Amino acid sequence: MSKHVFARAAFPASACITLIAFAAGCGAKPDAAVAAAAEKPSSFKVTDAQRAKLKIVTLANESFAPMLEVTGTVAFNGDKSTQVLSPVSGPVSRIVTTLGATVTAGQALATVASPDFAADVATYRKAESAVRNSARILKLDEQLFANDALARSELDQARSDAAAAEADRDAAMLALRALGLDEATVNAIRDGQRTAPVQGTIVAPIPGTVVEKLINPGQLLTAGTTPAFTVADLSSMWVIASVYATDIPLVTSGVPVDIMTDASTKSIRGVVDYVAPIVDPGTKATTVRIVAENPGQLLKRDMFVRLLVHSRQQHSGLLVPVTSVLRDDDNLPFVFVAGADSGFVRRRVTLGYRVADRWEVLTGLAAGEKVIANGALFIQFAENQ
């Protein structure tokens, strides 16, 4: 959470109205009356029995590592997820998998009735024929050259043609394999055997879960263009957060992060693995990426989460328990400070960073002062009666 700066001094509303009215009758300005009243805040007293039930702590300067509280959004781990494109063109004939299914690398996801198969087979067989022909010519040219019946340049050309033919054949075979053909079909084509028309297959390139199905039977696909599925490994996720300039020094690669969701009472541990080198021109914030394990798949894409970043920097200052800090009608923070007359006085404070179950206090308190740790809500309620 970014540092918040609040106005100092507080005074009950009813008392302020009385003082303002009095000051106005004397010809004084209302603002001056309020300022004078703020210098002498009223003290709320409790009985000895009530005071015994309150937990009071004495403040002292401490060394601590601050924690930054921000919000973030969950995304798939980009290193373990991918969108699957159709390698062939044509209409979808069958969806093999289901949404949410766990798949392995190379597993079929859908089949496509594609004319690419026949064209690729013809291309391969032409390339194979060219290889055999160029090899025959090269053998003859080598014999002629050995008998001084052929120029060196013609032999070199024959060798180049043979190499080019082999490259074309290898490229044609790769195109066939891209269709998802099984090894038996590939071998049959290589051996020149006749094969039944084979449908193209869309396969999973990585192991994971099918998290998106973007096609339906009968839909016309374009090779290398139409997205068909999204496969993601859900064992880990990314959390994307935005951090403003004042807090960036606290966020460095490798610092641990607690991720809190409404789906569980337990936090999920993560680690900052990337801090963007640029600032978003619209928000003026820096993007920070956290990698988190995903036990039980609690983290879902686009889920809103709260983050507690544990900084490695060491600070020094005053810390008060979280239970000490209350909010007034203007949502400004204050604490109850023990006075010399056994009473308690409201004191506006400026909060800094969160440190576990305590807040850093930048202004409003001094070392040696005593504040209510538990029971502040009782004092606030009793004071308002």
C-alpha positions as CSV (number, residue, x, y, z in Angstrom):
1,M,0.0,0.0,0.0
2,S,1.4,3.4,-0.9
3,K,2.1,5.8,1.9
4,H,-0.9,7.9,2.9
5,V,-0.4,11.4,4.4
6,F,-3.2,12.7,6.6
7,A,-3.9,16.0,8.3
8,R,-2.9,16.3,12.0
9,A,-5.0,17.1,15.0
10,A,-8.5,16.0,15.7
11,F,-11.4,17.3,17.8
12,P,-15.0,16.2,18.4
13,A,-17.4,17.8,16.0
14,S,-19.8,19.0,18.7
15,A,-17.0,20.8,20.6
16,C,-15.8,22.4,17.4
17,I,-19.2,23.9,16.7
18,T,-19.4,25.3,20.3
19,L,-16.0,26.9,20.0
20,I,-16.7,28.3,16.5
21,A,-19.9,29.9,17.8
22,F,-18.1,31.4,20.8
23,A,-15.2,32.7,18.7
24,A,-17.6,34.3,16.2
25,G,-19.4,36.1,19.0
26,C,-16.1,37.6,20.1
27,G,-15.2,38.7,16.6
28,A,-12.6,36.0,16.1
29,K,-12.3,34.0,12.9
30,P,-13.8,30.4,13.0
31,D,-10.6,28.9,11.6
32,A,-8.5,30.4,14.4
33,A,-11.0,29.0,16.9
34,V,-10.7,25.5,15.5
35,A,-6.9,25.7,15.4
36,A,-6.9,26.8,19.1
37,A,-9.2,24.0,20.1
38,A,-7.0,21.4,18.2
39,E,-4.0,22.3,20.4
40,K,-5.9,21.2,23.5
41,P,-7.8,18.0,22.7
42,S,-10.2,16.7,25.3
43,S,-9.2,13.6,27.3
44,F,-11.6,10.7,27.7
45,K,-11.3,9.0,31.1
46,V,-12.2,5.5,32.1
47,T,-12.6,3.7,35.4
48,D,-9.8,1.7,36.9
49,A,-11.7,-1.5,36.2
50,Q,-12.1,-0.5,32.5
51,R,-8.5,0.5,32.2
52,A,-7.4,-2.9,33.5
53,K,-9.1,-4.5,30.5
54,L,-7.2,-2.4,28.0
55,K,-3.9,-3.4,26.6
56,I,-1.5,-0.5,26.4
57,V,1.9,-0.5,24.7
58,T,4.8,1.9,25.0
59,L,6.3,3.0,21.8
60,A,10.0,2.7,21.0
61,N,12.1,3.1,17.8
62,E,12.6,-0.3,16.1
63,S,14.4,-1.7,13.1
64,F,12.1,-3.5,10.7
65,A,11.7,-4.7,7.1
66,P,8.6,-3.0,5.7
67,M,5.9,-4.8,3.7
68,L,4.1,-3.3,0.8
69,E,0.4,-4.1,0.3
70,V,-0.9,-3.9,-3.3
71,T,-3.5,-5.6,-5.5
72,G,-3.0,-7.8,-8.5
73,T,-4.6,-9.9,-11.2
74,V,-3.9,-13.5,-11.9
75,A,-2.7,-14.7,-15.4
76,F,-1.5,-17.9,-16.9
77,N,2.2,-18.6,-16.5
78,G,3.4,-17.4,-19.9
79,D,6.4,-19.8,-19.8
80,K,4.1,-22.8,-19.4
81,S,1.1,-21.9,-21.5
82,T,0.5,-21.5,-25.2
83,Q,-2.2,-20.9,-27.8
84,V,-2.5,-23.7,-30.2
85,L,-2.9,-22.8,-33.9
86,S,-4.2,-25.1,-36.6
87,P,-1.3,-26.4,-38.7
88,V,-3.6,-27.2,-41.6
89,S,-6.4,-25.4,-43.5
90,G,-9.9,-26.9,-43.8
91,P,-13.1,-27.5,-41.8
92,V,-13.0,-29.1,-38.4
93,S,-14.2,-32.6,-38.6
94,R,-14.0,-33.7,-34.9
95,I,-13.1,-32.3,-31.5
96,V,-11.1,-35.0,-29.8
97,T,-10.6,-33.5,-26.3
98,T,-12.8,-31.6,-23.9
99,L,-12.5,-28.3,-22.1
100,G,-10.6,-28.8,-18.9
101,A,-9.0,-32.1,-19.9
102,T,-5.4,-32.8,-19.0
103,V,-3.3,-33.6,-22.0
104,T,0.3,-34.6,-22.8
105,A,2.6,-33.1,-25.5
106,G,1.7,-34.5,-28.9
107,Q,-1.8,-35.6,-27.8
108,A,-4.6,-35.1,-30.5
109,L,-7.0,-32.2,-29.7
110,A,-9.0,-32.1,-33.0
111,T,-9.0,-33.4,-36.5
112,V,-9.3,-31.3,-39.7
113,A,-10.6,-32.5,-43.1
114,S,-7.8,-30.8,-45.0
115,P,-6.9,-30.9,-48.7
116,D,-3.4,-30.1,-47.5
117,F,-2.7,-33.9,-47.0
118,A,-3.1,-34.8,-50.7
119,A,-1.1,-31.8,-51.8
120,D,1.7,-32.5,-49.3
121,V,1.9,-36.2,-50.3
122,A,2.2,-35.2,-54.0
123,T,4.9,-32.7,-53.1
124,Y,6.8,-35.3,-51.1
125,R,6.6,-37.9,-53.9
126,K,7.8,-35.4,-56.5
127,A,10.7,-34.5,-54.3
128,E,11.5,-38.1,-53.7
129,S,11.5,-38.7,-57.5
130,A,13.7,-35.7,-58.0
131,V,16.2,-37.1,-55.5
132,R,16.4,-40.4,-57.3
133,N,16.9,-38.7,-60.6
134,S,19.5,-36.2,-59.4
135,A,21.4,-39.1,-57.7
136,R,21.4,-41.1,-61.0
137,I,22.7,-38.1,-63.0
138,L,25.3,-37.3,-60.4
139,K,26.6,-40.9,-60.6
140,L,26.9,-40.8,-64.4
141,D,28.6,-37.4,-64.3
142,E,31.2,-38.7,-61.8
143,Q,32.0,-41.5,-64.2
144,L,32.3,-39.1,-67.1
145,F,34.5,-36.8,-65.1
146,A,36.8,-39.7,-64.1
147,N,37.3,-40.4,-67.8
148,D,38.0,-36.8,-68.6
149,A,34.7,-36.6,-70.6
150,L,33.0,-33.9,-68.4
151,A,34.0,-30.5,-67.3
152,R,34.5,-29.8,-63.6
153,S,31.8,-27.2,-63.5
154,E,29.2,-29.6,-64.8
155,L,30.0,-32.1,-62.1
156,D,29.7,-29.4,-59.5
157,Q,26.3,-28.5,-60.9
158,A,25.2,-32.1,-60.7
159,R,26.2,-32.3,-57.1
160,S,24.4,-29.0,-56.3
161,D,21.2,-30.3,-57.9
162,A,21.4,-33.5,-55.9
163,A,21.8,-31.6,-52.6
164,A,18.9,-29.3,-53.5
165,A,16.6,-32.3,-54.3
166,E,17.4,-33.9,-51.0
167,A,16.6,-30.6,-49.2
168,D,13.3,-30.4,-50.9
169,R,12.5,-34.0,-50.0
170,D,13.3,-33.3,-46.3
171,A,11.1,-30.2,-46.3
172,A,8.2,-32.1,-47.8
173,M,8.6,-34.8,-45.1
174,L,8.5,-32.1,-42.4
175,A,5.3,-30.8,-43.9
176,L,3.7,-34.2,-43.7
177,R,4.7,-34.7,-40.1
178,A,3.2,-31.3,-39.3
179,L,-0.1,-32.7,-40.3
180,G,0.1,-35.0,-37.3
181,L,0.5,-38.2,-39.2
182,D,1.5,-41.4,-37.3
183,E,4.8,-43.1,-38.1
184,A,3.2,-46.0,-40.0
185,T,1.5,-43.6,-42.4
186,V,4.8,-41.6,-42.8
187,N,6.7,-44.9,-43.6
188,A,4.0,-46.0,-46.1
189,I,4.3,-42.7,-48.0
190,R,8.1,-42.9,-47.9
191,D,8.0,-46.4,-49.4
192,G,5.7,-45.2,-52.1
193,Q,2.7,-47.2,-50.9
194,R,-0.9,-46.0,-51.5
195,T,-2.6,-44.6,-48.4
196,A,-6.2,-43.7,-47.6
197,P,-6.9,-39.9,-47.3
198,V,-5.7,-38.8,-43.9
199,Q,-7.1,-35.9,-41.9
200,G,-4.9,-33.3,-40.4
201,T,-4.5,-33.4,-36.6
202,I,-4.2,-30.5,-34.2
203,V,-2.0,-31.7,-31.3
204,A,-1.0,-30.3,-27.9
205,P,2.5,-28.8,-28.2
206,I,3.1,-28.9,-24.4
207,P,1.6,-30.9,-21.5
208,G,-1.0,-29.2,-19.4
209,T,-4.8,-28.5,-19.2
210,V,-7.0,-27.4,-22.1
211,V,-8.2,-24.1,-20.7
212,E,-9.8,-22.7,-23.9
213,K,-11.6,-24.3,-26.8
214,L,-11.9,-21.8,-29.6
215,I,-13.2,-23.9,-32.5
216,N,-16.3,-26.0,-33.2
217,P,-17.0,-28.9,-35.7
218,G,-17.5,-27.5,-39.2
219,Q,-15.6,-24.3,-38.6
220,L,-13.2,-23.4,-41.4
221,L,-9.6,-23.1,-40.2
222,T,-6.6,-21.3,-41.9
223,A,-3.2,-23.0,-41.4
224,G,-0.9,-21.1,-39.0
225,T,-3.6,-18.4,-38.4
226,T,-6.7,-19.7,-36.6
227,P,-6.3,-20.2,-32.9
228,A,-7.9,-23.5,-31.9
229,F,-7.1,-24.1,-28.2
230,T,-5.2,-22.8,-25.3
231,V,-3.1,-25.3,-23.2
232,A,-1.7,-24.2,-19.9
233,D,0.2,-25.8,-17.0
234,L,-1.8,-24.7,-14.0
235,S,0.7,-25.8,-11.4
236,S,2.0,-22.3,-11.3
237,M,0.5,-18.9,-12.2
238,W,1.6,-15.3,-12.8
239,V,0.2,-12.4,-10.7
240,I,0.5,-9.0,-12.3
241,A,0.6,-6.0,-10.0
242,S,1.3,-2.2,-10.5
243,V,3.6,-0.4,-8.1
244,Y,4.1,3.3,-7.9
245,A,7.5,5.1,-7.9
246,T,7.6,5.7,-4.1
247,D,7.3,2.0,-3.4
248,I,9.5,0.6,-6.2
249,P,12.7,0.5,-4.0
250,L,10.9,-2.1,-1.9
251,V,10.2,-4.5,-4.8
252,T,13.2,-6.3,-6.2
253,S,13.5,-9.6,-8.0
254,G,13.5,-12.5,-5.6
255,V,11.6,-11.0,-2.7
256,P,8.8,-13.2,-1.3
257,V,5.1,-12.3,-1.6
258,D,2.0,-13.4,0.2
259,I,-1.0,-13.8,-2.1
260,M,-4.4,-13.6,-0.5
261,T,-7.7,-14.5,-2.2
262,D,-11.3,-14.8,-1.1
263,A,-11.2,-18.4,-2.1
264,S,-9.1,-19.4,0.9
265,T,-8.2,-18.3,4.4
266,K,-4.6,-19.3,3.8
267,S,-2.2,-17.1,1.8
268,I,-0.3,-18.5,-1.2
269,R,3.4,-17.9,-1.4
270,G,5.0,-16.3,-4.5
271,V,8.2,-14.7,-5.6
272,V,8.8,-11.5,-7.6
273,D,10.6,-12.6,-10.8
274,Y,10.3,-9.4,-13.0
275,V,10.1,-5.7,-12.5
276,A,9.4,-3.8,-15.7
277,P,12.0,-1.3,-16.8
278,I,9.4,1.1,-18.0
279,V,6.4,3.0,-16.5
280,D,2.9,2.8,-17.8
281,P,2.2,6.2,-19.4
282,G,-1.4,6.1,-18.3
283,T,-1.1,5.1,-14.6
284,K,2.5,6.1,-14.1
285,A,3.0,2.8,-12.3
286,T,5.5,0.0,-12.9
287,T,4.4,-3.5,-13.7
288,V,5.6,-6.2,-11.4
289,R,5.2,-9.9,-12.1
290,I,5.0,-12.6,-9.4
291,V,5.4,-16.3,-9.9
292,A,3.2,-18.3,-7.5
293,E,2.6,-22.0,-7.0
294,N,-1.0,-23.0,-7.4
295,P,-2.0,-25.7,-4.9
296,G,-5.4,-27.0,-5.6
297,Q,-5.7,-24.6,-8.5
298,L,-7.0,-21.9,-6.2
299,L,-5.6,-19.2,-8.5
300,K,-7.7,-18.6,-11.6
301,R,-7.0,-16.4,-14.6
302,D,-8.2,-12.8,-14.1
303,M,-8.8,-13.3,-10.4
304,F,-8.4,-10.2,-8.3
305,V,-6.0,-10.8,-5.4
306,R,-4.3,-8.9,-2.6
307,L,-0.5,-9.0,-2.3
308,L,1.8,-8.5,0.7
309,V,5.4,-7.9,-0.6
310,H,8.1,-8.6,2.0
311,S,10.9,-6.1,1.4
312,R,14.5,-6.8,2.2
313,Q,15.2,-3.2,3.1
314,Q,15.8,-2.3,6.7
315,H,13.9,0.8,8.1
316,S,13.9,2.3,11.6
317,G,10.9,4.0,13.3
318,L,7.8,3.6,15.4
319,L,5.4,0.7,15.0
320,V,1.9,0.4,16.5
321,P,-0.4,-2.6,16.4
322,V,-2.9,-2.8,13.6
323,T,-5.6,-2.9,16.3
324,S,-4.5,0.5,17.6
325,V,-5.4,2.3,14.4
326,L,-9.0,3.4,14.0
327,R,-10.7,5.6,11.4
328,D,-12.8,8.7,12.0
329,D,-15.8,9.9,10.0
330,D,-13.5,11.3,7.3
331,N,-11.7,7.9,7.1
332,L,-8.5,9.4,8.6
333,P,-6.4,7.2,10.9
334,F,-6.0,8.0,14.6
335,V,-4.9,6.2,17.8
336,F,-5.8,6.7,21.5
337,V,-2.8,8.0,23.5
338,A,-2.6,7.6,27.3
339,G,-2.5,11.1,28.9
340,A,-0.9,12.1,32.2
341,D,-4.4,12.4,33.9
342,S,-5.2,8.7,33.3
343,G,-7.3,9.6,30.3
344,F,-7.0,8.9,26.6
345,V,-6.6,11.4,23.8
346,R,-7.3,10.9,20.1
347,R,-4.2,11.6,18.0
348,R,-4.2,11.8,14.3
349,V,-1.3,9.8,12.7
350,T,0.4,9.4,9.4
351,L,0.7,5.8,8.4
352,G,3.7,4.4,6.5
353,Y,4.2,0.7,5.6
354,R,2.5,-2.4,7.0
355,V,4.9,-4.6,9.0
356,A,3.1,-7.9,9.7
357,D,0.4,-7.1,12.3
358,R,1.7,-3.5,12.9
359,W,1.7,-0.2,11.1
360,E,4.7,2.2,10.7
361,V,3.8,5.6,12.1
362,L,5.5,8.5,10.3
363,T,4.1,11.4,12.3
364,G,1.8,12.0,15.2
365,L,3.5,10.0,17.8
366,A,6.9,10.0,19.7
367,A,9.0,7.3,21.3
368,G,8.0,6.8,25.0
369,E,4.3,7.5,24.4
370,K,1.7,4.9,25.3
371,V,-1.1,3.9,23.0
372,I,-4.0,1.5,23.3
373,A,-3.3,-1.8,21.5
374,N,-6.5,-3.7,22.4
375,G,-9.7,-2.0,23.5
376,A,-9.5,1.1,21.3
377,L,-12.9,0.3,19.8
378,F,-14.4,0.4,23.3
379,I,-13.0,3.9,23.9
380,Q,-14.2,5.1,20.5
381,F,-17.7,3.8,21.2
382,A,-17.9,5.2,24.7
383,E,-16.5,8.5,23.6
384,N,-19.3,8.9,21.0
385,Q,-22.1,8.3,23.5
